[in-house]
């Protein structure tokens, strides 16, 4: 008899959700996690702490720029960096303890330590070997770097180091204009740092709808962020607590440098599978380090599955959670499903940026006929009342059927509003379905309805 029906390796969003779902389905389940706290990168050094700092610095920005307009007068608050860090740590602690409670409630065993798979059906944690009918790898990812850059998490940092700098730097260079770089750059710009973002491509946020990306960059520039695009970073040197970033402009091959107190390397993430022993087991890997899986998340070795950042697809916590629930259904003998066409992405700056489905650029490549309906938050009463009128909603629909193909929002609460479209897309809805649905007034969500109306006869408030 096996010690467990299922052992999940990794206690991040994919792993802990998978473990809880397995237990709910009647399987004797264990979860291996080597950190002192559950929740993985997302909860400990990623999504959650970064949102805490984004929230704190947004409140500071409001106090400095908008309070007086509303009749809230007085001295702007000063920043107590130590207390802001303590607030962030409290948020992390509350969430990680919540997962521990859920494990106890659902009778999931937490195997504390780092796991490896010495043989199919076995998981080694420390000196102990546990047996399991099924093993699910949910080990997540780690920051990727570039050649010529040595990370010390003091002067040259990843997102992990950027979340807990000992003091607010006067200047920061962010290498990479993706989600992590722009969120953390936004935090430190609001705290007074001179922030420059260096990006290899000619536009920020690769893969985002081009029109949204251009608008986003303009808004961030108004907020004080500087951008150097089309720049290939050659290396980073450090001396006396300062860093120099050397780069080459792709358009003319000219060399240039930037000095800063801190350099944040935000050039993406790579799967973390070191030490698992997958190669020795014969688990097939993909060229970029991901674990190869079939349509049911099973690897090339029967009984071993993989989900989340360790496999292909967007490196998003909610994608990992969906896969965790789906693979739990599979190993319990049921049918698990993930709709990869309806996975939203969100950037939690102010304004937020959210998207789901296809961009105009992708649809043009596919040669598909489509219509676009747009609505600016300048026409939204609620957004104007709270100084959040920058941005717009962009809805893309099939030209013949009016079926929703994608939606891209830059504006207040975009990350929450996108889910109306996610649900609509799951049900195969048309723009007219959204347009004919009553939306409460005054809400930001009215902008989504107006964009849907713009796909037809036209928006009302445009």
Residue, then its C-alpha position, 0 to 999 in steps of 0.5 A: x500500500x502507498x503512503x499516499x495516493x498523491x504527493x504534490x511537490x511544491x506549495x505554491x498556487x498550483x501545488x497547494x490548490x492541487x493538494x487541497x482539491x485532491x483531498x476534497x476528492x477523497x485522495x490521501x494527499x501530501x504536499x512537499x514544500x521546503x520554505x518555512x511558509x506555504x504559498x510559493x514565490x507568489x505569496x512569499x516573494x511575488x504577487x502578494x507582497x508586490x501588491x501590498x507595496x503597490x497599494x501603499x505607494x498608490x495611497x501615497x501618490x493620492x495623498x501627494x497629488x489628489x487629496x487637496x483637490x478633494x478638500x483633504x488638506x494638510x501635509x502629505x504623509x512621510x514614508x516610514x520604509x521600515x513600517x511599510x515593509x512590516x505592513x507587507x510582511x504582515x500581509x504575507x504572514x496572514x495569507x501563508x497561515x491561511x493556507x496552513x489552516x486550509x491544509x489542516x481543514x482538508x487533512x493535507x499532510x505538509x512534508x517540510x523539506x525539499x523533494x526529489x523523485x528517486x524512482x517512479x512512485x517515490x518522493x524523497x524529502x530529507x532522509x525519508x522516502x514516501x511512496x505515492x500512486x501519483x506524483x504531481x510536480x508543481x515546483x514553479x519558476x525562478x528569475x532568469x538573468x542575462x549573460x554578464x550580470x551577477x545577481x547579489x540581491x543588494x545592488x543588482x537584484x531580482x524581484x525578490x531583492x527588490x521587495x525588501x531593499x534596506x532603503x529606498x534608492x535614489x535611482x534604479x535601472x530596471x532591465x526588462x519592461x514586462x509585468x514585474x519590471x513595470x510594477x516594481x519600477x512603479x513602486x519605487x518611482x512613487x517613492x521618489x526614485x529616479x527610475x529608468x526601464x531598459x528594454x530589448x524590444x521596441x515596445x514595452x510589455x511584449x505580447x500585449x495589444x499594441x495600442x494598449x502598450x503605447x498608451x500604457x507607456x505614455x501614462x507611465x512616462x507622465x508618472x515619471x518613469x523613463x524608457x530606453x527601448x531597443x537596447x541590448x544590455x551587455x552587462x552590469x558592473x558594480x563598485x562602491x555600492x553603485x551599479x553601471x548598466x552598459x547597453x547597445x542600441x539596436x538601431x545604430x549599434x551605439x554603446x551607452x551606460x546608465x548609473x544607478x544605486x540599484x539595478x532590478x533584473x526583470x528579464x522573465x522567469x525560468x522553470x525551477x526543476x533542479x534537484x528533482x532527478x527528472x532526467x535520471x527518471x527519463x522524464x522528457x524535457x523541452x528545449x527551454x527547460x519546461x517539463x513536457x506533458x500530454x493533454x492530461x498533464x502527465x509526463x513521459x513517465x506514467x504516474x508523474x504529472x506536472x503543472x504551472x510554471x514548470x510546464x509550457x504556457x503563461x507563467x501566471x499563478x491563476x493558470x497554475x491553480x486551474x491546472x492544479x484543480x484540473x490534474x486533481x480531477x484527472x488523478x481522481x479518475x474524473x475529467x479535468x479541463x483548462x480553457x487556455x484561450x480564456x486566461x486573463x493577464x493583469x498588470x497591477x500598476x495605476x492604472x491597471x492593465x488587463x487582457x484576455x483572448x486575442x490581440x489585433x496583432x494576432x488576428x491580423x496574422x491569422x487573417x481573421x476579419x474582426x471589429x473593434x469597439x472602444x470606450x475611453x474612461x474620460x466618458x465614465x462618470x465614476x472614473x472621472x470622479x476619482x481622477x482615474x480617467x486615463x485609459x480605455x476599454x477595447x473589445x475585439x469581436x468576430x466581424x461576422x458573428x459578433x462573438x467576443x475574441x478578446x478584450x484589453x483594458x487600461x484603466x481603474x479596476x481593469x483586473x476585476x472588470x476583465x472577468x465579465x469578459x472571461x465569463x462571456x467568452x466561456x459562454x461564447x457570448x457576443x458583444x451584443x450580449x454584453x451591450x444588452x446587459x444592464x450595468x449599474x451606474x455609476x461603475x467603472x464596468x459601464x465602460x465595458x458595456x459602452x465598448x460593447x455598444x461601440x461594436x454595434x451602432x455606437x457607444x452612448x457616452x462617446 
